[in-house]
Amino acid sequence: MAKVGKSLILLTHEYPPYVFGGVAYYSQQLAKWLADRGWKVYVIAGRAGRKERATVHQWGNIVEVRIYFPDIPPRWVFFVKFAERFVGMLLQKGIRLVLSNSPLTGFLHILENVKITTVYHGTSYALLPFFKTMDALKSAKPGEIPLYFSYPVLRSWIRRDLIRSDFNIFVARHVRLEAESLYPELAPKIRQFGAVAYPGIDCRLLCDIKRYEPRRKRMKLVIAFVGRLYYNKGVTYALETVENLIKKGEKDVELWVFGTGPLQRWVAMKSKQLPIRYFGFVERSKLLSLLAHYVDVLLHPSLYEAAPMALVEAQALGIPTITFDLPWAHEFVINGVNGYRAPYPDVERLGEMVLKATELDPGKVALSAKRFDRETAFRVVESILEKMGYG
């Protein structure tokens, strides 16, 4: 079969509109961006219904194949097993370029005589903070436990991806450095056949929202938490911070929580005791509008992030961000410019930084986010794909 020019398979178990998260949104935006630039993108994603088993839809240059797979740990294994047949069909058509989100690459044994580029949205370091404090065992829910205890397996799977891939893309500098630290024997390959490309934000859209949806003054200081409601994402610290502020006499504060996950019932319960508005899942355009209109500070006390798009998008809207002073945060939060980093795990200092952040210049906060512009980030990805020879 003749090779097909400027075409690729995009392999991702997470893809909108069924999944709220960075990997899903990144995959969709990259597919659209490449398609607009003339690429034929075959997206193989999860979240088809149990009855349909598989669905195929085409929008312009994007062919979207959705498959059903059991959404239970380790879900990557189940997804790849169900996706393998469709990948094989596309390979028979002559497509020889695959862009895969880790840790999927190593499971696809049929990927022979193809060029593989793997995107790393973090490393197994993401799971380690869970074991650093007994608070985790008190706050985490049963549904989270299998994820955290998969650390040794995930570390092995990512190593296999690094070995099998022809090129590796890391969504932040610290992710690349983590990979080099975790797998020193692979560091030379990571440096030679690896690059950093941020997921990227739509700076033009966010600037328009900031310009045309002016802030509406509220009597209270509105603090937002945006993310999945897992222990590692820091939602328990966010609530503790607000509770501590109130105890110290800051009565005019309110926490808005956006997201779903194992801790959502706990958040809903706490909203009856604290000034918390729990929104659950909110469609992206509405979320950005709410942030732009009302939110004063984004509180993001996550224990690990690869490239936190909620944080960067908030900054692009002129909203300062508060995090713990952990290694991942150094790349995204500049003290006194676009937010502050507080010592981990000091929630009292988090609260102090929240109040201090209200004095920052929103214009300078927004300006700091321009370095994450999507056009720049996705051009890096496209240049890598083009060097691979379109397959």
C-alpha positions as MATLAB code, in Angstrom:
seq = 'MAKVGKSLILLTHEYPPYVFGGVAYYSQQLAKWLADRGWKVYVIAGRAGRKERATVHQWGNIVEVRIYFPDIPPRWVFFVKFAERFVGMLLQKGIRLVLSNSPLTGFLHILENVKITTVYHGTSYALLPFFKTMDALKSAKPGEIPLYFSYPVLRSWIRRDLIRSDFNIFVARHVRLEAESLYPELAPKIRQFGAVAYPGIDCRLLCDIKRYEPRRKRMKLVIAFVGRLYYNKGVTYALETVENLIKKGEKDVELWVFGTGPLQRWVAMKSKQLPIRYFGFVERSKLLSLLAHYVDVLLHPSLYEAAPMALVEAQALGIPTITFDLPWAHEFVINGVNGYRAPYPDVERLGEMVLKATELDPGKVALSAKRFDRETAFRVVESILEKMGYG';
ca = [
       0.000    0.000    0.000;
       1.385    3.435   -0.926;
       2.229    5.789    1.905;
      -0.183    8.625    2.600;
       1.283   12.130    2.800;
       0.594   14.570    5.615;
      -1.622   12.173    7.553;
      -1.309   10.807   11.048;
      -3.010    8.723   13.697;
      -3.658   10.555   16.972;
      -4.058    8.015   19.754;
      -5.681    9.261   22.965;
      -7.916    7.565   25.510;
      -9.216   10.985   26.631;
     -10.991   13.313   24.212;
     -13.828   15.864   24.564;
     -16.684   16.250   25.097;
     -16.810   13.286   27.476;
     -13.720   14.010   29.543;
     -12.877   17.144   31.510;
      -9.104   17.416   31.639;
      -5.895   18.686   30.095;
      -5.024   15.635   27.986;
      -8.458   15.563   26.372;
      -8.535   19.259   25.559;
      -4.939   19.266   24.305;
      -5.616   16.355   21.966;
      -8.724   17.984   20.505;
      -7.113   21.386   19.990;
      -4.003   19.894   18.397;
      -6.138   17.781   16.032;
      -8.130   20.864   14.960;
      -5.004   22.976   14.529;
      -3.251   20.378   12.368;
      -6.410   19.750   10.333;
      -6.716   23.479    9.605;
      -3.165   23.385    8.285;
      -3.916   20.589    5.830;
      -3.196   17.462    7.839;
      -5.531   14.480    7.694;
      -5.915   13.507   11.352;
      -7.371   10.146   12.367;
      -8.282   10.456   16.034;
      -8.732    7.161   17.865;
     -10.286    7.955   21.215;
     -12.340    6.382   23.949;
     -15.803    7.067   25.370;
     -18.100    5.427   22.819;
     -21.275    4.046   24.352;
     -21.456    0.464   25.557;
     -24.169   -0.293   22.981;
     -22.459    1.353   19.993;
     -19.048   -0.176   20.822;
     -17.502    2.016   18.106;
     -18.512    5.148   16.179;
     -16.889    6.959   13.249;
     -17.516   10.604   12.359;
     -15.732   12.984   10.029;
     -15.446   16.757   10.285;
     -13.350   18.136    7.459;
      -9.848   16.732    7.779;
     -10.576   15.053   11.118;
     -11.827   11.477   11.230;
     -12.889   10.646   14.770;
     -13.076    7.004   15.796;
     -14.545    6.481   19.241;
     -14.392    3.084   20.871;
     -15.885    1.638   24.015;
     -13.579    0.286   26.700;
     -14.084   -0.507   30.395;
     -13.224    2.625   32.367;
     -11.482    0.804   35.223;
      -7.805    0.757   36.240;
      -5.585    0.219   34.388;
      -7.770    1.854   31.715;
      -4.866    2.489   29.317;
      -4.464   -1.253   28.844;
      -8.153   -1.759   28.042;
      -8.245    1.223   25.687;
      -5.284    0.046   23.614;
      -6.617   -3.509   23.400;
      -9.903   -2.218   21.944;
      -8.151    0.388   19.747;
      -5.652   -1.997   18.170;
      -8.000   -3.192   15.425;
      -8.678    0.330   14.185;
      -5.009    1.300   14.286;
      -4.258   -1.787   12.202;
      -6.850   -0.784    9.608;
      -5.285    2.660    9.240;
      -1.798    1.209    8.953;
      -3.071   -0.923    6.076;
      -4.141    2.298    4.363;
      -0.498    3.343    4.332;
      -0.452    5.787    7.259;
       2.936    5.567    8.924;
       2.956    8.406   11.431;
       1.521    8.004   14.950;
       1.176   10.670   17.630;
       0.389    8.982   20.923;
      -0.229   10.175   24.463;
       1.875    8.291   27.005;
       1.553    5.614   28.404;
      -0.281    4.179   25.369;
       2.638    3.735   22.978;
       4.236    0.681   24.534;
       1.006   -1.316   24.536;
       0.521   -1.193   20.758;
       2.588   -4.099   19.545;
       1.384   -3.660   15.949;
       3.317   -0.394   15.585;
       6.034   -1.765   13.334;
       7.646    0.181   10.468;
       6.007    3.414   11.614;
       7.305    6.691   13.014;
       6.090    7.199   16.586;
       6.025   10.493   18.463;
       4.870   10.263   22.080;
       3.571   13.161   24.189;
       4.242   13.057   27.942;
       1.703   14.934   30.070;
       3.664   14.190   33.224;
       5.673   11.349   34.731;
       5.175    8.855   37.533;
       6.356   11.615   39.894;
       2.742   12.781   39.732;
       1.732    9.974   42.086;
       4.477   10.325   44.695;
       3.093   13.293   46.707;
       0.247   11.054   47.864;
       2.689    9.116   50.047;
       4.345   12.144   51.688;
       1.718   12.842   54.327;
      -0.816   10.972   56.401;
      -3.381   13.609   55.386;
      -3.650   11.794   52.078;
      -4.940    8.614   53.692;
      -7.492   10.647   55.648;
      -8.755   12.669   52.674;
      -8.457   10.362   49.658;
     -11.429    8.244   48.678;
     -11.373    4.532   47.754;
     -11.751    5.351   44.057;
      -8.406    7.177   44.111;
      -6.283    4.514   45.812;
      -5.631    2.241   42.772;
      -4.341    5.263   40.844;
      -1.706    6.173   43.424;
      -0.538    2.613   44.019;
       0.069    2.162   40.290;
       3.309    4.179   40.607;
       5.800    1.338   39.895;
       3.740    0.079   36.968;
       3.324    3.546   35.459;
       7.037    4.186   35.815;
       7.740    1.009   33.861;
       5.190    1.852   31.162;
       6.622    5.336   30.591;
      10.111    3.869   30.290;
       8.832    1.507   27.614;
       7.290    4.442   25.733;
      10.594    6.329   25.807;
      12.368    3.318   24.344;
       9.820    2.627   21.600;
       9.286    6.199   20.446;
      11.252    7.801   17.638;
      10.687   11.219   19.195;
       9.396   12.425   22.562;
       7.488   15.631   23.329;
       7.282   16.873   26.927;
       4.577   19.388   27.845;
       6.869   21.297   30.232;
      10.566   21.614   31.030;
      10.195   19.996   34.428;
       8.541   16.933   32.843;
      11.575   16.441   30.629;
      13.940   16.840   33.584;
      11.904   14.310   35.576;
      12.202   11.788   32.754;
      15.960   12.253   32.630;
      16.149   11.780   36.414;
      13.900    8.719   36.485;
      15.640    6.995   33.563;
      19.289    8.148   33.538;
      20.211    5.413   31.082;
      17.791    7.008   28.582;
      18.862   10.613   29.226;
      21.028   10.834   26.067;
      18.081    9.746   23.900;
      15.707   12.107   25.725;
      18.037   15.037   25.051;
      18.742   14.123   21.421;
      15.256   13.003   20.404;
      13.113   15.057   22.742;
      11.644   18.554   22.868;
       9.480   20.707   25.140;
       6.206   21.951   23.658;
       3.625   23.422   26.009;
      -0.011   22.463   25.366;
      -0.648   26.122   24.606;
      -3.538   28.493   25.220;
      -5.630   30.539   22.800;
      -4.256   33.952   23.730;
      -6.423   35.789   21.195;
      -9.636   34.261   22.537;
      -8.661   34.894   26.152;
      -7.688   38.499   25.406;
     -11.090   39.034   23.766;
     -12.862   37.574   26.797;
     -10.841   39.808   29.088;
     -11.603   42.856   26.924;
     -15.288   42.337   26.151;
     -16.467   40.641   29.345;
     -15.494   43.179   32.009;
     -15.330   42.248   35.646;
     -18.480   42.571   37.725;
     -17.755   43.797   41.208;
     -18.900   41.638   44.089;
     -18.928   42.456   47.757;
     -16.862   39.366   48.509;
     -13.395   38.255   47.467;
     -14.018   35.393   45.034;
     -11.397   32.630   45.060;
     -11.645   29.833   42.488;
     -10.427   26.246   42.438;
     -10.516   24.591   38.990;
      -9.569   20.944   38.496;
     -10.358   17.337   39.111;
     -11.399   16.650   42.669;
      -8.590   14.293   43.643;
      -6.387   14.620   46.716;
      -3.259   15.243   44.597;
      -4.959   18.188   42.880;
      -5.088   20.029   46.199;
      -8.797   20.643   46.690;
      -8.561   19.713   50.389;
      -5.869   22.380   50.865;
      -8.032   24.922   49.040;
     -10.907   24.364   51.446;
      -8.583   24.433   54.447;
      -7.171   27.752   53.228;
     -10.606   29.366   53.048;
     -11.589   27.922   56.416;
      -8.409   29.348   57.941;
      -9.037   32.778   56.389;
     -12.486   32.884   57.968;
     -11.113   31.884   61.369;
      -8.664   34.774   61.097;
     -11.517   37.242   60.543;
     -11.695   37.413   56.746;
     -15.458   37.051   56.504;
     -15.939   38.451   53.004;
     -14.445   35.529   51.060;
     -16.074   32.896   48.913;
     -14.602   29.801   47.237;
     -15.965   28.679   43.868;
     -15.109   25.059   43.041;
     -15.226   23.808   39.438;
     -14.641   20.127   38.667;
     -15.691   16.576   39.432;
     -14.023   13.546   40.960;
     -13.955   11.219   43.975;
     -14.032   14.129   46.449;
     -17.063   15.910   44.987;
     -19.479   14.637   47.635;
     -17.092   15.764   50.338;
     -16.873   19.225   48.701;
     -20.666   19.410   48.462;
     -20.932   18.502   52.149;
     -18.355   21.135   53.144;
     -20.265   23.750   51.129;
     -22.956   23.578   53.824;
     -20.405   24.598   56.454;
     -18.232   27.080   54.545;
     -18.875   29.852   51.978;
     -18.375   27.527   49.006;
     -20.222   27.450   45.693;
     -19.782   24.045   44.091;
     -20.395   24.217   40.326;
     -19.316   20.690   39.325;
     -18.522   20.339   35.629;
     -18.980   23.569   33.657;
     -18.669   23.814   29.866;
     -15.411   25.513   28.927;
     -16.712   28.769   27.411;
     -19.017   29.310   30.380;
     -16.178   28.535   32.794;
     -13.887   31.125   31.181;
     -16.699   33.683   31.235;
     -17.356   33.101   34.940;
     -13.657   33.392   35.745;
     -13.320   36.620   33.765;
     -16.454   38.199   35.246;
     -16.121   37.359   38.909;
     -12.946   35.619   40.102;
     -10.254   37.607   41.901;
      -7.699   34.869   42.608;
      -7.179   31.295   41.387;
      -6.102   29.003   44.230;
      -4.245   26.021   42.776;
      -2.539   24.092   45.613;
      -1.954   20.994   43.463;
       0.823   18.664   44.593;
       1.811   17.952   41.002;
       1.027   19.363   37.567;
       2.636   18.854   34.218;
       1.304   21.891   32.346;
      -1.704   23.307   34.250;
      -3.830   24.941   31.562;
      -6.507   26.134   33.991;
      -3.809   28.073   35.813;
      -2.274   29.585   32.663;
      -5.673   30.471   31.170;
      -6.623   32.220   34.402;
      -3.404   34.219   34.211;
      -4.225   35.174   30.594;
      -7.498   36.606   31.939;
      -5.499   38.717   34.403;
      -6.275   36.510   37.411;
      -3.280   35.919   39.730;
      -2.630   32.346   40.848;
      -1.530   30.923   44.183;
       0.264   27.571   44.460;
       2.514   25.708   46.819;
       6.233   26.271   46.262;
       6.783   22.892   44.605;
       9.138   22.150   41.676;
       6.412   22.095   39.005;
       5.125   25.546   40.023;
       8.429   27.370   39.386;
       7.819   27.130   35.647;
       4.394   28.789   35.792;
       4.164   31.099   38.821;
       6.535   34.056   39.196;
       6.360   35.509   42.690;
       5.093   39.079   42.639;
       4.345   39.046   38.898;
       1.513   36.614   38.156;
       0.922   35.176   41.617;
       2.725   33.702   44.589;
       4.092   30.368   45.771;
       3.623   29.457   49.435;
       5.703   26.903   51.388;
       4.197   23.409   51.304;
       1.986   22.445   53.166;
       1.357   25.749   54.973;
      -2.306   26.680   54.354;
      -1.943   29.770   56.533;
       0.673   31.149   54.145;
      -1.528   30.157   51.204;
      -4.225   32.388   52.661;
      -1.787   35.259   53.161;
      -0.670   34.943   49.542;
      -4.298   34.952   48.338;
      -4.876   38.318   50.014;
      -1.554   39.685   48.806;
      -2.277   38.619   45.198;
      -5.237   40.994   44.981;
      -2.715   43.846   44.819;
      -1.022   42.548   41.646;
      -1.485   44.325   38.309;
      -3.935   42.275   36.150;
      -2.277   43.583   32.989;
       1.129   42.237   34.022;
      -0.475   38.950   35.091;
      -2.050   38.558   31.637;
       1.178   39.523   29.868;
       3.066   36.702   31.624;
       0.828   34.103   29.931;
       1.721   35.099   26.362;
       4.742   32.782   26.405;
       2.300   29.857   26.384;
       0.510   30.927   23.195;
      -0.881   27.970   21.251;
       0.431   29.078   17.866;
       3.996   28.928   19.124;
       3.520   25.629   20.959;
       1.739   23.788   18.145;
       4.231   24.982   15.519;
       6.898   23.144   17.504;
       4.814   19.958   17.330;
       4.180   20.369   13.594;
       7.859   20.949   12.854;
       8.677   17.696   14.640;
       6.038   15.807   12.645;
       7.321   17.294    9.403;
      10.872   16.211   10.230;
       9.487   12.715   10.679;
       8.627   12.888    6.977;
       4.798   12.695    7.242;
       5.282    8.934    7.568;
];
